Amino acid sequence: MNILALADTELQNLYDYYNPRRAEGADLIISCGDLNAKYLEFLTTVVNRPLLYINGNHDTQYKEHAPEGCISIEDMVYEYKGLRIAGLGGSYKYKPTGKPYMYTEKQMAWRIRRLRSWIRAYEGIDILVTHAPAEGYGDLDDLPHWGFACFNDLLAEYKPKLMLYGHVHKEYGDFQREIVHESGTKLINCYGSVMIPFEDDMITERSAAAKRRIRLLKWLNSRGE
């Protein structure tokens, strides 16, 4: 399986001057935030593959116009062909009021606590999708680009194969496309776009008990419980 991962900037060769070779072979598209809704709508249409997304700190437009034909995976685990993908969008809160997709460390830790019911139901996760990086891994010293310490705890506990994120742009200077976390998780900054292979033999089948828990959790979630 090949994943086309995106973040932060709309590329001309994937939009205005679309070059199909840039998306050739993609089985799934994942947005790590701060991308125009129309860009995501265009890509899922022309590539003709599912597109999963989380919110970047600048994606306030999604409140009025969420990307049509795309799937939000905020605060949940989404399964695609056996691949378990969890989403936690937003950045570190660097303004006292205003934009909705900014969080304190305490607020993000609370979101992770809520996400754990999904992770336990799915017997773990394969990919964590965030907008902000983990503290100490690809983040910067300025407050707007701090990483979350609670992401490190999440990675240490569940050890997903990949963490996909954005928020730290290549133009900022200290840019690393890939970093290996101490948990063993490969961290990938998806600024622009990157094609990521995910071997099928890395995908594990859910147990019968897990499938029952997942059905129950989805039912409860649909009822707002």
N, C-alpha and C positions, 0 to 999 in steps of 0.2 A: 504494500500500500504506500502511495506517495501523497504527502500532505503539502499543499501550497500554503505557507503561513505568511501573513501580512501584518504590517503595523505602521502607523504614524504618517506615512506620506503616500499619495496616489502617484503611481508610476505611469509615465506616458505610454510605455510599451505594454501596459496592461489596461490602458484606458483610451486616451485620445488617439493614439497610434497603436492600437492593439496588435500585438504580435503573438499569434497562437502558440509559437514555440516556447514562450515564457511560461505557459501553463500546461505544456504538453506532458501527458502522463499523470496529471494530478487526479487523485481519486476523491479528495476531500480538500476544502478550503477552510482555513481558520484565520479569523481576524483577531488580533491582539489589541485593537482599539485605536482611537483617534483617526478614523477614516470616514469619509463622507458616505452617507447611506446610499447615495446613487452609485457610487463606485462599487460598493458591495453588491448592489442589485445587478449592475452590469456584469460583474464577474460571474456570479452564480448562474446568470442567463447564458452568457457566451461560452463559458467553460462547461456548462451543463453538469455541474457537480454540486452537492450540498455545501452550504456555507454556514459555519458556526461562528458566532461572534460574542465578545464581551465589550463592556463600555470602557473607553478611554476617558481621561479626565476632561477632555474637550468635546465629548460626544453629547453635549446637551441637546443637540438637534434631534437625537433619538426620542426625546420626550414627546416631540410633536410628529416626527416622521421616522419611525423605526425602519430599518432596512427590510423592504418587502421581499418575501420569498426566501429569507434567511432565518436562522434559528438562534435565538439568544440562549446562552448556556450559563447565564449569571446565577450563582449560588445554587448550582445543581450539578449532577453528573449526567452526562449524555452519552449513550452507547451507540457507536456506529460500527457495524459489522464486527462486534465483539470488543472494539476499542473503547475503553472507559475514559471519558474526557470531562474534567471538572473545570468550572469557570469562576474566576474572582476578579472582576474588573475594577477600575479606578486607580487613583494615585494617592500618595501621601497628602494629607490636608495641609496646604500652605497658605490658605486664606481663611479668615475667621468665618465668613459667610459667602454665599454665592453658589458656585457650581455644585451640582448634586453628586458628582462622582468623585468625591474626595473624602478620605477617611483618616481618622487618627489610628494609631497603632491599636488602641483598645477596641475601636469600632471594627477594624479588620479582623482582630482576634475573635470578636463575637460572631462575625460572619463565618469564620472557619468552624467555630463550635456548631453552628447550625448546619454547615455543610457535612459535618461528620456523620450525620444520620444517613445521608446519601452514600457516602464513601463506604460505611459499614455494610449497607444494603448490597452494594456492588462488589463487596469483598476487595476493596482497594481501588486505585486508579492507575491508569497507564500514562496519562498526560494531564498536567496542570497548566491551564491557560490563564495568564494574568496580564494586566497592562504594566504594572510596576514591577521592578525586579525584587529579588530577595536582598535583605540587608547584607552588605559586604560582597555581593556578587553581581558586578555590572552596574551598580548604582553610582551616584555622584555625591559630592560633599554638600551641594546646595540643597536646601529643604525641599523644593519642588521635585527633586529627583532622588530623594532618599528611597531606599528599599525598605520593605517590611520585615522586621525580625520574626514575626509570627509565621512568615512563609518558610523560614528555615526550620521551625518546629514541625510544620506540616510535611516538609520534604523528609525530615529525619524519621518521622513516624510512619509514613506510608511509602516512601521511596518509589515514586513514579519514575518511569523510564525517562520522560522528558518534561521540562518546564518551558513553555513558550511565553515570551513576554515582549514588550516594546518600551516606549516612553523615553529611553535614552537614545538619542539620535546619533547617527554616524558622524555628523558634522560637529558634535560636541567635543570630539578629540579622543577621549579615552574610551574607545569603542572596541568591544570584544564580541564577535559573533557567537562563539561557543565557549562555555566554561563548564567544568565538571564540579559539581557540588560535593561536599564532603560525604553526603548521603549516597553518592554514586549517581544521582540524577544528572543528566546532561541538560544544561541551561542554554537556551538559544534565543538571542535577541533577534526578533523577526523584522526589524526596521526595514522598510521597503518591501522586499519579498525574499523568501528562501524556500527551496524545495527540499523536503525532509523525507527520506525513506523510512518506513516503519515495517520491519520484517513481520510477516504473518505468524511466524512461529513464536513471536513475543506476545501474542494475544492468547489469553487463557479463557477457557469456557466457564460460564457461571454455573455454580452448583444449583440443584433443584431448590434447595432452601433459599438461596440468594434470589432466584427468580420469583419465588413467592413473596419475599420481603420487598423486592422492587415493585411488584404489582400493587402491594399494599401501600407503599410509600407514594406511588404515583396517584393512587386513588385518594389518599388523605390529602395530598397536595392539591388535587383538583377541587377538593371541598374546602380548601383554605384552612386546613387543620394542621 
